[in-house]
Amino acid sequence: METIKLYNTQSRAIEVVVPQHIDNVLRIYCCGPTVYHYAHIGNFRTFLIQDILRRLLLAMGHRLRFVRNLTDVDDKTIHGAQRENTSLENFTAQWTHIFHTDCQELNILDPDVEPRATEHIGEQIAMIETLIRKKHAYVVSEGSVYFRISSYTAYGKLSGIDRQSLQNNEHGATQADLADEYGRDSIRDFALWKAYKPEDGAVFWESPWGKGRPGWHIECSAMAMKYLGETIDIHGGGIDLCFPHHENEIAQSVCVTGKPFVRHWFHSEHLQVDGQKMSKSLGNLFTLKDLKNKGYGVHAIRYALISGHYRQILNFTLSGLDAAQSALNKLKTKIMHLFQGCDFSPAIATNFPSQAVITYEYLRGAIEALKCDLNVPQCLGEIFAVLNNATVGNEQLWKELQTVCSILGIETYLFDREEPRIVEIPRDIEILAARRWQAKQDKNFKESDHLRRLLMEQGWSIIDHQEGYRLEKKRDPIIDAAKN
């Protein structure tokens, strides 16, 4: 198992990533999308960088448990469901399905666990009760519950925000926040539980404080701790989540457990379009569907979104997409020239990751670039430099190249797929897959996504294509290692 180094937002330093638990499994939590509309390319930049981190760790021999949540209850999802005159479940199911399809097209690995906020209301209520009991939270007359920031002296350590500026509202309490005060003690305090309002319609849960729904921040803490424990190794997200979301997660989690919540914070920088912030009003907010409609392939989109360093703002342009496609074509041409006619067995399974950790002779610089804070631009430069000077038919280079390109997630464009392994598909799995496909055809996205998750839980990926679908057995690095 090889170590990698990664910038830690909280310590402001590049640190070695090491598992803390006795089982040596790295526990990783990444904030997923709010399923109310298409995820945009800024969201996908973050998800793609997280995907590369995960692939790299697995390729280096680490064992992981990777959790990425879905936020399926908040103002946006509630209003969206009301606008379409449907239930919250049906509304979020259709957008969850679209998100999964986009991830599949961008070659993003499925998470090991994908919890939804609405399925963990009990865990959130239990956390809030503990915070109230420990005097870190308080109930106001309408039935809302707030976290008392003054009770947590380390608040602001992650983002560098100071308490006085919070009191003066210098860091972006929105009009919605201000309208949602419900008699809270301080403008700095944030909602753990929101009392029911008529405009919430049919969306509410019963609690010790009356009808209502959870605040956004408590959702992630409850789900992260349920599936990864009280202290997790890596927590990821876009830099826009650093404050207040991740700052609030830390405060409420530490105050519940008395233990550190996260050992390593991993944030991706903003994406701009043509040098400007993405926004609907400027007409520069792109989704994967938008770019595909303009004729761009998903491989070029992935390449463009990962090609800048994750801790630097990426300026996304359509000309940059053209350049990404050109770079991929050049890379593919070089590979075809160097290895045409070679009968090398694929070094990796197409359902990456592989447990085999190879020794690097030619692409050592490329893999070292990734191992030192995910330097994808340097890694790509190293690949091109090596291929420009490579000799034809080098089997060791072939193995290294396939592995590095698989870590980057661009292997499906550059290499022919491995002949599918003959895997016996159990009858119950076939039935589940057929039911899921029929539900998708019937546009019953809630049922389709439910059945897909059942397949995932039993270790199977379902890959859709124009004529139907195929099933692939997912490899579980933790189980594989235990068997060995």
C-alpha positions in Angstrom: 0.0 0.0 0.0 1.5 3.3 -1.1 0.8 6.6 0.6 -0.5 9.7 -1.1 -0.4 13.4 0.1 -3.4 15.7 0.0 -4.0 19.3 1.0 -6.0 19.6 4.2 -8.2 22.7 4.2 -8.2 22.8 8.0 -4.5 22.6 8.6 -3.6 24.6 5.4 -0.9 22.0 4.7 -0.3 19.0 2.4 -0.5 15.9 4.6 -0.1 12.1 4.1 -3.5 10.4 4.0 -3.5 7.4 6.4 -6.5 5.4 7.8 -7.1 5.8 11.5 -9.1 2.7 12.2 -7.7 -0.7 13.1 -9.2 -2.3 10.0 -7.1 0.1 7.8 -10.2 1.1 5.8 -10.2 4.7 4.7 -13.6 6.3 5.5 -14.6 9.0 3.0 -17.7 11.2 3.0 -18.5 13.5 0.1 -21.4 15.9 -0.1 -23.6 14.9 -3.0 -26.2 16.9 -5.0 -29.5 18.4 -4.0 -31.8 16.5 -6.4 -34.1 19.3 -7.6 -32.6 20.0 -11.1 -29.7 19.0 -13.3 -26.3 19.1 -11.7 -24.2 21.6 -13.5 -20.6 21.3 -14.7 -19.3 23.0 -11.6 -20.9 20.3 -9.5 -19.4 17.6 -11.7 -15.9 19.1 -11.5 -16.1 18.4 -7.8 -17.5 14.9 -8.2 -14.9 14.0 -10.9 -12.0 15.1 -8.6 -13.4 13.0 -5.8 -13.7 10.1 -8.3 -10.0 10.5 -9.2 -9.0 10.5 -5.5 -11.0 7.4 -4.9 -9.5 5.6 -8.0 -6.0 6.6 -7.0 -6.4 5.4 -3.4 -7.7 2.0 -4.7 -4.9 1.7 -7.3 -2.4 2.3 -4.5 -3.8 -0.6 -2.6 -6.0 1.2 0.0 -9.3 -0.2 1.2 -12.1 2.3 1.2 -15.7 3.0 2.3 -16.9 5.8 0.1 -20.2 7.5 1.0 -21.9 10.3 -1.1 -25.3 11.5 0.0 -28.3 12.9 -1.7 -30.1 15.9 -0.3 -33.7 15.3 -1.1 -35.5 17.7 1.3 -35.0 21.4 1.4 -36.7 24.5 0.1 -35.7 23.8 -3.5 -37.0 20.3 -3.5 -40.2 21.2 -1.7 -41.0 24.1 -4.0 -40.1 22.0 -7.1 -42.5 19.2 -6.1 -45.2 21.7 -5.5 -44.6 23.4 -8.8 -45.0 20.1 -10.6 -47.9 19.1 -8.4 -46.3 15.8 -7.3 -45.0 14.3 -4.2 -41.5 15.1 -2.8 -40.5 11.4 -3.3 -41.6 11.4 -7.0 -40.0 14.7 -7.7 -36.6 13.9 -6.2 -36.7 10.4 -7.7 -36.8 11.7 -11.3 -33.8 14.1 -10.6 -31.9 11.4 -8.8 -32.3 9.2 -11.8 -31.0 11.9 -14.1 -28.0 12.5 -11.8 -27.1 8.8 -11.8 -27.3 8.7 -15.6 -25.0 11.7 -15.9 -22.5 10.1 -13.5 -22.6 6.9 -15.5 -21.9 8.8 -18.7 -19.0 10.7 -17.1 -17.5 7.4 -15.9 -17.9 8.2 -12.2 -17.8 5.2 -10.0 -20.9 4.5 -7.9 -20.5 5.2 -4.2 -20.4 2.3 -1.8 -23.3 3.9 0.1 -25.6 6.7 -1.2 -27.9 7.7 1.7 -30.8 10.1 1.4 -31.7 12.7 4.0 -35.3 11.7 4.1 -34.4 8.1 5.1 -32.5 9.3 8.1 -34.8 11.5 10.0 -34.6 9.4 13.1 -30.8 9.7 13.3 -31.1 13.5 12.8 -33.7 13.9 15.6 -31.5 11.8 17.9 -28.5 14.1 17.3 -30.6 17.2 17.9 -31.9 15.8 21.2 -28.3 15.2 22.3 -27.4 18.8 21.4 -30.3 20.2 23.4 -29.5 18.0 26.4 -25.9 19.2 26.3 -27.0 22.9 26.0 -25.6 23.4 22.5 -29.0 23.8 21.0 -32.3 25.4 22.1 -36.0 25.3 21.1 -37.9 28.4 20.2 -41.7 28.9 20.7 -42.7 27.9 17.1 -41.0 24.6 17.4 -37.8 25.2 15.6 -34.4 24.2 17.1 -31.2 26.1 16.7 -27.5 25.4 17.3 -25.9 27.9 19.7 -22.6 28.8 18.0 -21.4 30.6 21.1 -21.3 27.2 22.8 -18.6 25.9 20.5 -15.4 27.8 21.0 -13.6 26.3 17.9 -16.2 27.6 15.5 -14.5 29.1 12.4 -11.3 27.1 12.5 -12.0 25.4 9.2 -12.9 28.4 7.2 -11.1 31.1 9.1 -14.3 33.0 9.8 -14.2 35.1 13.0 -17.2 35.3 15.4 -17.6 39.1 15.2 -18.0 39.2 11.5 -20.7 36.5 11.9 -22.5 38.6 14.4 -22.3 41.6 12.0 -23.7 39.4 9.2 -20.6 40.0 7.0 -20.6 36.5 5.6 -23.8 36.0 3.7 -26.8 35.3 5.8 -29.4 35.4 3.0 -32.8 36.9 3.0 -34.2 33.4 3.4 -32.0 32.9 6.5 -33.1 36.2 8.0 -36.7 35.5 7.3 -36.3 32.1 9.0 -35.2 33.4 12.4 -38.1 32.1 14.5 -36.9 34.1 17.5 -33.4 32.6 17.6 -31.0 34.0 20.1 -28.3 35.2 17.6 -28.2 35.7 13.9 -25.1 33.4 14.0 -27.1 30.4 15.2 -28.3 27.9 12.5 -31.3 25.8 12.2 -31.2 22.1 13.2 -34.9 21.6 12.9 -37.4 23.9 11.1 -40.9 24.1 12.4 -43.7 23.4 9.9 -45.0 26.2 7.8 -48.1 26.1 5.6 -46.0 26.6 2.5 -44.3 23.3 3.2 -47.5 21.5 2.2 -47.4 17.8 2.9 -43.7 17.7 3.7 -43.1 17.3 7.4 -42.1 14.8 10.0 -43.2 14.5 13.7 -40.6 15.3 16.3 -40.4 16.0 20.0 -40.8 19.7 19.1 -43.8 19.3 16.8 -44.1 18.9 13.0 -41.2 20.1 10.9 -38.2 19.0 8.9 -34.5 18.9 9.4 -32.0 21.7 8.6 -29.5 21.0 5.8 -26.4 20.8 8.0 -27.6 18.2 10.4 -28.5 15.8 7.5 -24.9 15.3 6.5 -23.6 14.8 10.0 -26.2 12.2 10.8 -25.6 10.2 7.6 -21.8 10.5 7.8 -21.6 9.2 11.3 -24.1 6.4 10.7 -22.1 4.9 7.9 -18.6 5.9 8.8 -18.4 6.4 12.5 -17.9 9.3 14.8 -14.6 10.4 13.3 -14.1 10.0 9.5 -10.8 10.2 7.6 -11.7 12.4 4.6 -14.6 14.7 4.0 -14.9 16.3 0.5 -16.9 18.9 -1.3 -16.7 22.1 -3.3 -15.0 25.1 -1.7 -18.4 26.9 -1.5 -19.4 24.3 1.1 -16.5 25.2 3.4 -18.6 27.9 5.1 -21.2 27.6 6.4 -22.1 24.0 5.7 -18.9 22.2 6.7 -18.2 24.6 9.5 -21.6 23.8 10.9 -21.2 20.1 10.4 -18.0 20.2 12.5 -19.7 22.2 15.3 -22.7 20.0 15.7 -20.8 16.7 15.3 -18.1 17.5 17.8 -20.6 18.8 20.3 -22.6 15.5 20.1 -19.6 13.1 20.3 -16.9 15.1 22.0 -14.5 13.7 19.4 -12.9 15.1 16.2 -15.4 14.8 13.3 -13.0 14.8 10.3 -9.3 14.3 10.1 -8.8 15.6 6.5 -10.9 18.2 4.7 -10.7 18.0 0.9 -12.2 20.9 -1.1 -12.3 21.7 -4.9 -12.1 25.3 -6.2 -14.8 27.1 -8.1 -15.4 26.7 -11.8 -15.9 29.8 -14.0 -17.2 30.0 -17.5 -15.4 32.4 -19.9 -13.9 34.1 -16.8 -17.3 34.7 -15.1 -19.2 33.1 -12.3 -21.8 30.6 -13.6 -25.3 31.9 -13.4 -28.6 31.5 -15.2 -28.9 35.2 -15.7 -25.6 35.3 -17.7 -26.7 32.2 -19.7 -23.4 30.4 -18.9 -24.7 27.7 -16.6 -24.0 24.5 -18.4 -25.3 21.0 -17.7 -24.0 17.8 -19.2 -27.1 17.7 -21.4 -26.4 21.3 -22.6 -22.9 20.4 -23.7 -24.0 17.1 -25.4 -26.7 19.0 -27.3 -23.9 21.3 -28.6 -22.2 18.1 -30.0 -19.5 17.5 -27.3 -18.7 14.0 -26.2 -18.7 13.0 -22.5 -15.1 11.9 -22.6 -14.0 15.4 -23.7 -16.1 16.9 -21.0 -14.5 14.7 -18.3 -11.1 15.5 -19.6 -11.7 19.3 -19.7 -13.1 19.3 -16.1 -10.2 17.3 -14.6 -7.4 18.9 -16.6 -6.8 21.9 -14.2 -5.5 21.5 -10.6 -8.4 21.0 -8.3 -7.2 23.8 -5.9 -7.2 26.4 -8.6 -10.2 28.1 -10.2 -10.9 26.4 -13.6 -11.9 28.7 -16.4 -14.2 26.6 -18.6 -14.7 27.5 -22.2 -16.1 25.8 -25.3 -12.7 26.3 -27.0 -11.2 24.5 -24.0 -13.6 21.6 -24.7 -12.4 21.5 -28.3 -8.8 21.4 -27.0 -9.7 18.6 -24.6 -11.1 16.5 -27.5 -8.0 17.3 -29.5 -5.8 16.2 -26.6 -7.7 12.9 -26.2 -7.5 12.2 -30.0 -3.7 12.8 -29.9 -3.4 10.5 -27.0 -5.4 7.8 -28.6 -3.5 8.1 -31.9 -0.2 7.7 -30.0 -1.4 4.7 -28.2 -2.7 3.1 -31.4 0.7 3.7 -33.0 2.8 2.3 -30.2 0.7 -0.8 -29.4 -1.1 -1.7 -32.6 -1.1 -5.4 -33.1 0.3 -6.1 -29.6 -1.5 -8.9 -27.9 -1.1 -7.7 -24.3 -3.7 -8.8 -21.8 -5.4 -5.8 -20.2 -3.6 -4.7 -17.0 -6.9 -3.7 -15.3 -10.5 -4.8 -15.2 -12.9 -2.6 -17.0 -14.9 -2.3 -13.7 -11.9 -0.5 -12.1 -10.6 -0.6 -9.4 -8.1 -3.4 -9.4 -6.3 -4.7 -6.3 -3.1 -5.2 -8.2 -0.5 -2.5 -7.4 2.0 -2.3 -10.2 5.6 -1.1 -10.2 6.1 2.0 -12.3 9.2 2.3 -14.5 8.1 4.7 -17.3 5.2 6.6 -15.8 6.6 7.0 -12.3 6.5 10.8 -12.8 2.8 10.7 -13.8 1.8 8.6 -10.8 3.9 10.6 -8.4 2.2 13.8 -9.6 -1.1 12.3 -8.7 0.1 11.0 -5.3 1.3 14.6 -4.4 -2.0 16.5 -4.1 -3.7 15.1 -7.2 -1.7 17.1 -9.7 -3.6 16.1 -12.8 -2.1 18.7 -15.2 1.4 17.5 -14.4 0.3 13.8 -14.7 -1.1 14.5 -18.2 2.1 16.3 -19.2 4.2 13.3 -18.0 2.1 10.9 -20.0 2.5 12.9 -23.3 6.2 13.3 -22.7 6.8 9.6 -22.2 4.7 8.6 -25.2 6.5 11.0 -27.4 9.8 9.2 -26.7 8.4 5.6 -26.3 9.4 2.6 -28.3 6.8 0.5 -30.1 5.4 -2.6 -28.3 6.6 -1.9 -24.7 4.4 -4.2 -22.5 5.4 -2.6 -19.2 4.5 0.8 -20.5 1.2 -0.6 -21.7 0.4 -1.8 -18.2 1.4 1.5 -16.6 -0.5 3.5 -19.1 -3.7 1.6 -18.7 -3.6 1.9 -14.9 -2.8 5.7 -14.9 -5.5 6.4 -17.5 -8.0 4.3 -15.5 -7.2 6.4 -12.4 -8.0 9.5 -14.5 -11.2 7.8 -15.7 -10.4 8.2 -19.4 -9.6 4.6 -20.1 -12.9 3.8 -21.8 -12.1 6.2 -24.6 -8.5 5.3 -25.0 -8.6 1.5 -24.8 -10.8 -1.2 -26.2 -12.8 -2.8 -23.4 -11.7 -6.1 -22.0 -13.8 -9.0 -23.1 -16.5 -9.4 -20.4 -15.7 -11.9 -17.8 -18.2 -14.8 -17.7 -20.0 -14.3 -14.5 -23.1 -16.2 -13.6 -25.9 -13.9 -12.8 -28.2 -15.2 -10.1 -31.9 -15.5 -11.0 -33.0 -13.0 -8.3 -30.6 -10.4 -9.7 -31.9 -10.9 -13.2 -35.4 -10.4 -12.0 -34.5 -7.2 -10.1 -32.7 -5.9 -13.2 -35.7 -6.6 -15.4 -38.1 -5.0 -13.0 -35.8 -1.9 -12.8 -35.6 -1.6 -16.6 -39.4 -1.9 -16.9 -39.9 0.8 -14.2 -37.5 3.1 -16.2 -39.5 2.5 -19.4 -42.7 3.3 -17.5 -41.0 6.5 -16.2 -41.5 5.3 -12.6 -38.2 6.8 -11.6 -38.8 6.3 -7.9 -39.2 2.6 -8.3 -36.4 2.4 -10.9 -33.9 4.1 -8.6 -35.0 2.0 -5.6 -34.4 -1.2 -7.6 -31.0 0.1 -8.8 -30.0 0.7 -5.2 -31.0 -2.9 -4.3 -28.8 -4.2 -7.1 -25.9 -2.0 -5.8 -26.4 -3.3 -2.3 -26.0 -6.8 -3.6 -22.8 -6.0 -5.5 -24.1 -5.4 -9.0 -23.9 -2.4 -11.3 -26.5 -1.9 -14.0 -25.2 -0.2 -17.2 -27.9 1.2 -19.5 -27.4 1.6 -23.2 -29.7 2.4 -26.1 -31.0 -1.1 -26.7 -31.3 -2.2 -23.0 -28.9 -2.8 -20.2 -26.1 -5.1 -18.9 -25.2 -6.2 -15.4 -21.7 -6.1 -14.1 -20.5 -7.7 -10.8 -18.9 -5.0 -8.7 -15.6 -5.7 -7.1 -15.4 -5.0 -3.3 -11.8 -4.2 -2.4 -12.5 -4.8 1.3 -14.1 -8.2 0.7 -11.4 -9.2 -1.8 -8.7 -8.3 0.7 -10.4 -10.2 3.5 -10.5 -13.3 1.2 -6.8 -13.1 0.5 
